[in-house]
Amino acid sequence: MLLSVENLRVSYGGIRALHGVDFQVAEGEIVCIIGANGAGKSTTLKAISRLVPAEPGSKMTYQGEDLLQYTPDKVASELGIVQVPEGRRIFGNLTVMENLKLATYARQDHEQIQEDLKRVFALFPRLAERKKQEGATLSGGEQQMLAVGRALMTGRRLMLLDEPSMGLAPLLMQDMFESLKEINQEGTTILLVEQNARMALRFAQRGYVLENGNLVLEGSSDELLTDPEVKQAYLGG
Ligand code: ATP
């Protein structure tokens, strides 16, 4: 297993958000976690990135290594785990190009960086037109494109995506998922969390359903897409 999570518990100020979550991601997979508002999806990704502390008794390993030994910066720079946060965390006072370049700071493979840059601009021509525009002045959807673009530039082994579809028009959302599939085929494993269950399950091979901090169901995407409870609760009946 590339990533193995066991009995993951996280609390905020005494209120538990994750009640002992277990799941695994194998090398090369695309796995999604779906769930309603406040189910604990973002918290799960933040725990893997070590941005929120896991409670004692939680276990997380990455390639067999104890993730809990790593600080957030080492998770990114040494393990190659990159998180695309919900809500477009980009640098507002830097230009589009500067944001993208900054994401490559730990990479040495300069030729591949140029290829990745071309791919980002092919995927998001609006960003290509706005290379010199400051991040803060982009529209919400454009900022989301830049956030995803930055993740594509990071040279990642495992990509954690927090609601990448948020704020994107449907057509663009499909293009983005297509592009993420290509990246997956080139060797990046993807774990994504989404409220848009239908989109996520069409994109991923496997999924988990998170409810109030508990994983209540897992299966192949096909199984979950046809599961009566999932249909009722997450796919609009
Ligand atoms: P959404 O789809 O709405 O983004 P989510 O599934 O990602 O939701 P989380 O953001 O992980 O949910 O939140 C899980 C629970 O933890 C929620 O009840 C939320 O209010 C709580 N929570 C999250 N972050 C904090 C925080 N920093 N302080 C206190 N409570 C928090």
Boltz pocket constraint, residues with backbone or C-beta under 6 A from the ligand:
constraints:
  - pocket:
      binder: B
      contacts: [[A, 12], [A, 13], [A, 17], [A, 35], [A, 36], [A, 37], [A, 38], [A, 39], [A, 40], [A, 41], [A, 42], [A, 43], [A, 44], [A, 86], [A, 195]]
      max_distance: 6.0
